[in-house]
Amino acid sequence: MGMARIYKKGQLTIPKAVRDATGIGIGDSVVVEARHGEVVVRRPRGVLEFHPPQTENAALPWPDARRAARAERAARLGRYSSSSRSLRSAR
């Protein structure tokens, strides 16, 4: 077992001893789950486990979902909307 810290963007470094013990290497995909108040990181059991996460924008067509996600992120970060970006670049 090892200790890890969550960084600013939600990134986590898995300790080398844990990576070596589990055979997880650079570029490998892992499954991250929340179980009974714990975070579990494990190897995938198969290709069928890789489903995109369901969000409120999942029912939207791709361009609309991307636009909504960008607007949500801009609002969260206190930035201008994407339409304001063209005004800034025109200066």
C-alpha positions in Angstrom: 0.0 0.0 0.0 1.2 3.5 -0.7 0.0 7.1 -0.1 -0.9 9.5 -2.9 -2.0 13.1 -3.2 -4.7 14.5 -5.5 -3.4 17.4 -7.5 -5.1 20.6 -8.7 -6.7 19.1 -11.8 -7.7 15.9 -10.1 -4.6 14.0 -11.1 -3.3 11.2 -9.0 0.1 9.6 -9.1 0.0 5.9 -8.3 3.1 5.0 -6.2 5.8 3.0 -8.0 5.5 0.1 -5.6 1.8 -0.3 -6.4 2.4 0.1 -10.2 5.1 -2.6 -10.0 2.9 -4.9 -7.9 -0.1 -4.6 -10.2 1.8 -4.4 -13.5 0.3 -1.1 -14.4 2.5 0.9 -16.8 2.7 4.1 -18.8 -0.3 4.4 -21.2 -2.3 1.6 -19.5 -6.0 2.3 -18.9 -7.5 1.7 -15.5 -11.0 1.7 -14.1 -11.7 4.2 -11.2 -14.7 3.4 -9.1 -16.3 4.8 -5.9 -17.3 2.0 -3.6 -18.7 2.5 -0.1 -16.8 5.8 0.4 -13.6 4.4 -1.0 -11.8 5.1 -4.3 -10.9 1.9 -6.1 -8.4 1.9 -9.0 -8.1 -1.5 -10.9 -7.3 -3.0 -14.2 -10.3 -3.3 -16.6 -11.8 -6.8 -16.9 -12.5 -6.3 -20.6 -13.2 -4.0 -23.4 -16.9 -3.7 -22.5 -16.0 -1.8 -19.3 -15.0 1.3 -21.3 -18.2 3.3 -21.5 -18.3 7.1 -21.6 -19.5 8.6 -18.3 -23.1 9.6 -18.4 -23.6 13.3 -17.9 -26.5 15.7 -18.3 -25.1 16.6 -21.8 -25.1 12.9 -22.9 -28.4 13.2 -24.8 -27.2 16.2 -26.9 -25.6 15.8 -30.3 -21.8 16.1 -30.1 -21.4 19.8 -31.2 -24.1 20.9 -28.8 -22.6 18.8 -25.9 -19.1 20.2 -26.6 -20.5 23.8 -26.7 -22.4 23.1 -23.4 -19.3 21.6 -21.8 -17.1 24.6 -22.8 -19.7 27.1 -21.5 -19.9 25.1 -18.2 -16.1 25.1 -17.8 -15.9 28.8 -18.7 -18.5 29.7 -16.1 -16.8 27.6 -13.5 -13.5 29.3 -14.2 -15.1 32.7 -14.4 -14.2 33.2 -18.0 -16.1 34.7 -21.0 -18.2 32.5 -23.2 -16.8 31.2 -26.5 -18.5 34.0 -28.4 -16.4 36.5 -26.5 -13.3 34.8 -27.6 -13.8 35.9 -31.2 -14.1 39.5 -30.0 -10.8 39.2 -28.1 -8.9 37.7 -31.1 -10.3 40.4 -33.4 -8.5 43.2 -31.4 
